[in-house]
Amino acid sequence: MLVAVDHVQPAAPPGSEDDLRAYYADILGMTELPKPPVLAARGGCWFAAGPVQLHLGIESAFVPAGKAHPGLRVKDIEAYAERLASRGAKVVWDDNLPGHRRFYSQDPVGNRLEFLEPAP
């Protein structure tokens, strides 16, 4: 039986690890996790914030996920959106999900990310 999502793995092109670190760690505020040595040899980066994990995997024929995306729940969404925007990330608000505040952003390789918080 399913009990939780362990992680989500967006793809990224070869050689993009430094750009991914700048976005996921510096802009989003996630912590980089060490990868097991056998997996580290494949490239990519793993990040966490509390129980949320994103494992960016390298894909040689990379195409950014323009529609598919992880939905990441945040606290104080207005402040979080300001954090991203002040660090150069594009923030696009979307009011089409009843009962929630949400916005989208893209990582440096073009993957779509959704950030949402239940409305008070």
N, C-alpha and C positions, 0 to 999 in steps of 0.2 A: 504494500500500500504506500502511496505517495504521502510524505509528511512535510516536505519543504522543497524549495528549489535550492540546490547546493551552490550553483553558480550559473552564470550566463557567459557564453563565449562568442563575442563578436570577432570578426576577422580583421586583419590588417595586412598591409603589403610588407614585403621584406625590407628591412632597414629602417622601419618607422618607430622603433622602440623609444628613441629619445623624445620624439614628438609625443608619443603616447604617454610617457612619464610626465612630461610638462603639462599635459592636459589632465590626466586622471589624478595625479598626485598634487601638482601645484594649483590647478584651477578648481577641480572638484573636491580636493582635500582628502582623497583616499590614500591609504598606505600601501606601498608596494610590498607584495609577499614574495619570499624566495621560492623559486620553482625547484622541484626535485631535479638533480643533475641530468638525468636522462631526458627530461622534458625541456630543461633549459637549453640543451643543445639544439633544439628546434627553433629557438628564438621566441619572441613574444614577451608579454609581461602579465603578471597577475596583480590585481589590486583588491583591497577590501576596505569597507567602512562598516564597523559593527558586523552583523551577520551577512551583509551584502558582499558578494564577490563577483568580480568581472575578470575573466581570463581572456586576454587578447591573444589570439592565435595567429600565427603567420600563415598566409595563404599566397602561393606564388601567382595564381591567377585571380588576384583580389579584385572584387567589385564592392564598393561601399553599400551597406544596407540602408537604402533610402526610405523604405517603408517599415520593414521589420525592425524592432527595437526592444530594448529592455525598458520596462516602466519602473522607475526608481522613486520610492516614496521618501519624501523629505519633511523636515520640520521647519517652520518659518520660511515658507516658499518665497515670499517677497525678498527677504534678506539673502536667501540662497541665489535667487536670480540676479540680485545686485552684485553678489560676489562674482558670479560667472561673468557678467557683463563688464565689471570693473577690471577683470583680468583678460579681457579681449575676446571672450566667447560670445557668439551670437545667441540671443534668447528670443524665442518666438512664442508668445502667449497664445493659448487656444482655450476658448471658453465653451467648447462643445461637449464636455463630459459633465453631466449633471451631478451636483454634489461634490465637485472637486475644483480646485485651482490647479492648472497645469501649464507647463511650457515645454518646448522642445529646444534642443541644442544639437550640434554636431561635433563629434570629436575631430581631431586634426586630419584624419584620413577619410572623413565624410560619413561615418556611421551616425545614424539618428539615435538620440537618447531622449526619453520622456521623463520628466520630473513632475511629480504630482503630490498633492496633499488634500485630504478631505476638507471640504469647506466647513467652517464653524457652524 
